[in-house]
Amino acid sequence: MLKTVRRTFASKSSGDFARMGVLLALAGLILFGALRYDNFLSPFNILSFLRYNSMFALIALGMAFVIMTGGIDLSVGGVAAMSSVVAAMLSPYHWAAGLAGGVGAGLLVGLLNGLVITKMRIQPFIATLAAMLAAYGTGLLLANNQSVSVSYDTGFTSIGQDDFLGFPIPAWIAIAAYVVGWIYLERRPSGRHILAIGDGEATANLMGLKVERTLLLVYVVSGVLAGLAGVILASQFGAGQPTEGVGWELFAIASVVMGGTLLTGGSGSVGATLAGALLLGLVFNILNFENGLGWISLSAYWQSVIRGGFLLVVVVLQARLMAKQPE
């Protein structure tokens, strides 16, 4: 019992250290950008940054809940791409039809992931990998392997392109999602069950927790948020894009682990996940400014290299911190 308490305390301490680190890194990058670039803190750059990165913040939130249980969801990029196509195809009927269709498509995939994992006992890595391939294939079939234009007559593009009270609507959506996620995780007993399952599914079962229902819920939430990201993608760029979303799952995982959430589960923070997503987005924003200055010239393909590098570094640091914990 004493060993368990020590291990829990060490895990919490390392998680708190990582969360403080990502906040300091985020503040440092903002200060660096403000001092180096003339228009870095301009309203245009700030609002554009928030509008675009809201999609990644949403999928990172869903991934955070999944990873807290000790699972993984590799399907989020494929779900976002497929949902963008569904939303674009339904947008001519009404903006609400496009929104409901895209979110509904994500919900369906999330539900299937949850059922396969909880009822068929398939490992999350395999189940969500299959779902990722199926989602990309479905999106390509629905779109006939091409972009699907959205309707500009029903107000659908307002979801991704318009502002409310001077703030991008996608950013408002992401903020609302994170507020709800924080309240659920920190203030609801069922939210704490997510972390308990990550600490040990067998132990959680012995405690009488509804493990299967909780796992089903987190995969549904991940699917819904990925679907919502797909809706924003279609409305923001004016088309459903079946080939988009490649590498989004890597961005989400990197955001989560940079926020101090352990890949083994049992620990995590909604706020730190948001900081991790913003930090990664800010790195690419700064690289764009550097490209503009002419000091460096990096193509968009370097984004995947950088994401992979960030993820590798953070995972190695996590592994070393875990190795130092009491047995």
C-alpha positions as CSV (number, residue, x, y, z in Angstrom):
1,M,0.0,0.0,0.0
2,L,2.8,2.4,0.9
3,K,4.6,1.6,-2.4
4,T,1.4,2.4,-4.3
5,V,1.1,5.8,-2.5
6,R,4.7,6.6,-3.3
7,R,4.3,5.6,-6.9
8,T,1.1,7.7,-7.2
9,F,2.9,10.7,-5.6
10,A,5.9,10.4,-7.9
11,S,3.6,10.1,-10.9
12,K,1.7,13.2,-9.9
13,S,4.9,15.1,-9.2
14,S,6.4,14.3,-12.6
15,G,3.1,15.2,-14.3
16,D,3.0,18.6,-12.4
17,F,6.6,19.2,-13.5
18,A,5.8,18.5,-17.2
19,R,2.7,20.8,-17.0
20,M,4.7,23.6,-15.6
21,G,7.3,23.0,-18.3
22,V,4.9,23.3,-21.1
23,L,3.4,26.5,-19.7
24,L,6.9,28.0,-19.4
25,A,7.8,26.9,-22.9
26,L,4.6,28.4,-24.3
27,A,5.3,31.7,-22.5
28,G,8.9,31.7,-23.7
29,L,7.9,31.2,-27.3
30,I,5.3,34.0,-27.1
31,L,7.9,36.3,-25.7
32,F,10.5,35.3,-28.3
33,G,8.0,35.8,-31.2
34,A,6.9,39.2,-29.8
35,L,10.5,40.4,-29.6
36,R,11.6,39.1,-32.9
37,Y,8.7,39.7,-35.3
38,D,6.9,43.0,-35.9
39,N,3.5,41.5,-36.6
40,F,3.6,38.5,-34.3
41,L,1.1,39.9,-31.8
42,S,-1.0,41.7,-34.4
43,P,-4.8,40.9,-34.2
44,F,-4.6,39.3,-37.7
45,N,-1.9,36.8,-36.7
46,I,-3.4,36.0,-33.3
47,L,-7.0,35.4,-34.7
48,S,-5.7,33.4,-37.6
49,F,-3.6,31.3,-35.3
50,L,-6.6,30.6,-33.0
51,R,-9.0,29.9,-35.9
52,Y,-6.7,27.4,-37.5
53,N,-5.4,25.6,-34.4
54,S,-8.9,25.2,-32.9
55,M,-9.2,22.0,-35.0
56,F,-6.0,20.5,-33.4
57,A,-7.0,21.6,-30.0
58,L,-10.3,19.7,-30.3
59,I,-8.7,16.4,-31.4
60,A,-6.1,16.8,-28.7
61,L,-8.8,17.1,-26.0
62,G,-10.4,13.8,-27.2
63,M,-7.1,12.1,-27.3
64,A,-6.3,13.3,-23.8
65,F,-9.3,11.5,-22.3
66,V,-8.4,8.3,-24.3
67,I,-4.8,8.3,-23.2
68,M,-5.8,9.0,-19.6
69,T,-7.5,5.5,-19.6
70,G,-4.3,3.9,-21.0
71,G,-5.7,3.7,-24.5
72,I,-4.9,5.3,-27.9
73,D,-7.0,6.6,-30.8
74,L,-5.3,6.5,-34.1
75,S,-8.5,7.2,-36.1
76,V,-8.9,10.9,-35.3
77,G,-7.2,12.2,-38.5
78,G,-9.3,9.8,-40.7
79,V,-12.5,10.7,-38.8
80,A,-11.8,14.4,-39.3
81,A,-11.2,13.9,-43.1
82,M,-14.3,11.8,-43.5
83,S,-16.5,14.1,-41.4
84,S,-15.4,17.1,-43.5
85,V,-16.7,15.3,-46.6
86,V,-20.0,14.4,-44.9
87,A,-20.4,17.9,-43.6
88,A,-19.7,19.4,-47.1
89,M,-22.2,17.0,-48.8
90,L,-24.9,18.0,-46.3
91,S,-24.2,21.7,-46.2
92,P,-26.5,22.7,-49.1
93,Y,-29.5,21.6,-47.0
94,H,-28.7,23.8,-44.0
95,W,-25.7,24.8,-41.9
96,A,-27.1,22.7,-39.1
97,A,-27.4,19.6,-41.4
98,G,-23.7,19.9,-42.2
99,L,-22.8,20.3,-38.6
100,A,-24.9,17.4,-37.4
101,G,-23.7,15.2,-40.2
102,G,-20.1,15.8,-39.6
103,V,-20.4,15.4,-35.8
104,G,-22.7,12.3,-36.3
105,A,-20.1,10.6,-38.5
106,G,-17.5,11.1,-35.8
107,L,-19.8,9.8,-33.1
108,L,-20.5,6.7,-35.2
109,V,-16.8,5.9,-35.6
110,G,-16.1,6.6,-31.9
111,L,-19.0,4.3,-30.9
112,L,-17.7,1.5,-33.1
113,N,-14.2,2.0,-31.7
114,G,-15.6,1.8,-28.1
115,L,-17.7,-1.3,-28.8
116,V,-14.9,-3.2,-30.5
117,I,-12.5,-2.3,-27.6
118,T,-14.9,-3.1,-24.8
119,K,-17.0,-5.9,-26.1
120,M,-14.6,-7.7,-28.5
121,R,-11.6,-7.0,-26.3
122,I,-9.5,-5.8,-29.2
123,Q,-6.5,-3.7,-28.3
124,P,-7.1,0.0,-28.9
125,F,-4.1,0.4,-31.1
126,I,-5.4,-2.3,-33.5
127,A,-9.1,-1.2,-33.3
128,T,-8.4,2.4,-34.0
129,L,-5.8,1.7,-36.7
130,A,-8.5,-0.3,-38.5
131,A,-11.0,2.5,-37.9
132,M,-8.5,5.1,-39.3
133,L,-8.1,3.1,-42.6
134,A,-11.9,2.6,-42.8
135,A,-12.6,6.3,-42.2
136,Y,-10.1,7.5,-44.9
137,G,-11.5,4.9,-47.4
138,T,-15.1,5.9,-46.7
139,G,-14.2,9.6,-47.1
140,L,-12.5,8.9,-50.4
141,L,-15.5,6.8,-51.6
142,L,-18.0,9.5,-50.7
143,A,-16.0,12.3,-52.3
144,N,-15.0,10.2,-55.3
145,N,-11.4,10.9,-54.5
146,Q,-11.7,14.7,-54.8
147,S,-12.5,17.7,-52.7
148,V,-16.2,18.4,-52.1
149,S,-17.3,22.1,-52.2
150,V,-19.5,23.3,-49.4
151,S,-22.6,25.5,-49.9
152,Y,-22.0,29.2,-49.4
153,D,-25.7,30.0,-49.3
154,T,-26.8,28.3,-46.1
155,G,-24.4,29.9,-43.6
156,F,-22.3,26.8,-43.2
157,T,-19.0,28.6,-43.8
158,S,-19.8,30.9,-40.9
159,I,-18.9,28.1,-38.5
160,G,-15.2,28.2,-39.6
161,Q,-14.8,31.7,-41.1
162,D,-16.9,34.1,-39.0
163,D,-16.2,35.8,-35.6
164,F,-18.4,36.3,-32.6
165,L,-17.7,39.2,-30.3
166,G,-14.5,39.8,-32.3
167,F,-13.3,36.2,-31.6
168,P,-13.2,33.3,-34.2
169,I,-16.2,31.0,-33.8
170,P,-13.9,27.9,-34.0
171,A,-11.9,29.2,-31.0
172,W,-15.2,29.7,-29.1
173,I,-16.1,26.1,-29.9
174,A,-12.7,24.9,-28.6
175,I,-12.9,27.0,-25.5
176,A,-16.4,25.6,-24.7
177,A,-15.2,22.0,-25.2
178,Y,-12.2,22.5,-22.9
179,V,-14.4,24.1,-20.2
180,V,-16.8,21.2,-20.3
181,G,-13.9,18.7,-20.4
182,W,-12.2,20.4,-17.4
183,I,-15.4,20.4,-15.4
184,Y,-16.1,16.8,-16.1
185,L,-12.6,15.6,-15.3
186,E,-12.0,17.8,-12.2
187,R,-15.4,18.3,-10.7
188,R,-17.4,15.1,-11.6
189,P,-16.8,11.7,-9.8
190,S,-17.2,9.9,-13.1
191,G,-14.4,12.0,-14.5
192,R,-12.0,10.8,-11.9
193,H,-13.0,7.2,-12.9
194,I,-11.1,7.9,-16.2
195,L,-7.9,8.3,-14.3
196,A,-8.6,5.3,-12.0
197,I,-9.0,3.1,-15.1
198,G,-5.7,4.4,-16.4
199,D,-4.1,3.4,-13.1
200,G,-5.3,-0.2,-13.5
201,E,-8.4,-1.5,-15.2
202,A,-8.5,-4.6,-13.1
203,T,-8.3,-2.6,-9.9
204,A,-11.0,-0.2,-11.2
205,N,-13.3,-3.3,-11.8
206,L,-12.7,-4.4,-8.2
207,M,-13.6,-1.0,-7.0
208,G,-17.0,-1.4,-8.7
209,L,-16.4,1.3,-11.3
210,K,-18.3,1.0,-14.6
211,V,-15.1,0.5,-16.7
212,E,-16.7,-0.6,-20.0
213,R,-19.2,2.3,-20.0
214,T,-16.4,4.8,-19.2
215,L,-14.2,3.5,-21.9
216,L,-17.0,3.6,-24.4
217,L,-17.7,7.2,-23.4
218,V,-14.1,8.4,-24.0
219,Y,-13.9,6.9,-27.5
220,V,-17.3,8.4,-28.4
221,V,-16.1,11.8,-27.1
222,S,-12.9,11.4,-29.1
223,G,-14.9,10.6,-32.2
224,V,-17.3,13.5,-31.7
225,L,-14.5,16.0,-31.2
226,A,-12.7,14.7,-34.3
227,G,-16.0,15.0,-36.3
228,L,-16.4,18.6,-35.0
229,A,-12.8,19.3,-36.2
230,G,-13.8,17.9,-39.6
231,V,-16.8,20.3,-39.7
232,I,-14.5,23.2,-38.9
233,L,-12.1,22.0,-41.6
234,A,-14.8,22.0,-44.3
235,S,-16.3,25.3,-43.3
236,Q,-13.0,27.1,-42.9
237,F,-11.5,26.1,-46.2
238,G,-14.8,25.8,-48.2
239,A,-14.5,22.1,-49.0
240,G,-14.6,18.7,-47.6
241,Q,-11.1,17.2,-47.9
242,P,-10.9,13.4,-47.9
243,T,-7.0,13.4,-48.0
244,E,-6.6,15.9,-45.1
245,G,-6.0,14.7,-41.6
246,V,-2.8,12.7,-42.2
247,G,-0.6,13.1,-39.1
248,W,-3.3,14.7,-37.0
249,E,-3.2,11.8,-34.6
250,L,0.5,12.5,-34.1
251,F,-0.2,16.1,-33.4
252,A,-2.9,15.1,-30.9
253,I,-0.7,12.6,-29.1
254,A,2.3,15.0,-29.0
255,S,0.0,17.7,-27.6
256,V,-1.2,15.4,-24.9
257,V,2.1,14.0,-23.8
258,M,3.7,17.4,-23.8
259,G,1.0,18.5,-21.4
260,G,2.2,15.9,-18.9
261,T,-0.3,13.1,-19.6
262,L,1.4,9.7,-19.3
263,L,1.1,7.4,-22.2
264,T,0.5,4.6,-19.6
265,G,-2.6,6.4,-18.4
266,G,-3.7,7.4,-14.9
267,S,-2.6,11.0,-15.1
268,G,-3.5,14.0,-17.2
269,S,-4.7,17.6,-17.4
270,V,-7.2,19.2,-19.7
271,G,-5.6,22.7,-19.3
272,A,-2.0,21.4,-20.0
273,T,-3.3,19.5,-23.1
274,L,-4.5,22.8,-24.5
275,A,-1.1,24.4,-23.7
276,G,0.6,21.6,-25.5
277,A,-1.6,22.0,-28.6
278,L,-1.0,25.8,-28.6
279,L,2.8,25.2,-28.1
280,L,3.0,23.0,-31.1
281,G,0.9,25.3,-33.2
282,L,3.1,28.2,-32.1
283,V,6.3,26.5,-33.2
284,F,4.9,26.2,-36.8
285,N,3.7,29.8,-36.6
286,I,7.2,31.0,-35.7
287,L,8.6,28.9,-38.5
288,N,6.3,30.6,-40.9
289,F,7.6,34.0,-39.7
290,E,11.2,32.7,-40.1
291,N,10.4,31.7,-43.7
292,G,9.2,35.2,-44.3
293,L,12.4,36.7,-43.0
294,G,14.4,34.5,-45.4
295,W,16.6,33.0,-42.7
296,I,15.3,29.5,-43.3
297,S,13.2,27.8,-45.9
298,L,11.2,24.9,-44.6
299,S,8.4,23.2,-46.5
300,A,5.1,22.1,-44.9
301,Y,6.5,18.5,-44.9
302,W,8.9,19.5,-42.1
303,Q,5.9,19.9,-39.8
304,S,5.6,16.1,-39.5
305,V,9.4,15.8,-38.9
306,I,9.1,18.4,-36.1
307,R,6.0,16.8,-34.6
308,G,7.8,13.5,-34.5
309,G,10.9,15.0,-32.9
310,F,8.8,16.7,-30.2
311,L,6.9,13.5,-29.5
312,L,10.1,11.4,-29.3
313,V,11.8,13.8,-26.9
314,V,8.8,14.0,-24.6
315,V,8.3,10.3,-24.5
316,V,12.0,9.7,-23.7
317,L,11.8,12.2,-20.9
318,Q,8.6,10.5,-19.6
319,A,10.3,7.1,-19.7
320,R,13.2,8.4,-17.6
321,L,11.0,10.1,-15.1
322,M,8.9,6.9,-14.7
323,A,12.1,4.8,-14.3
324,K,13.1,7.0,-11.3
325,Q,9.8,6.4,-9.5
326,P,9.7,4.1,-6.5
327,E,9.0,0.5,-7.1
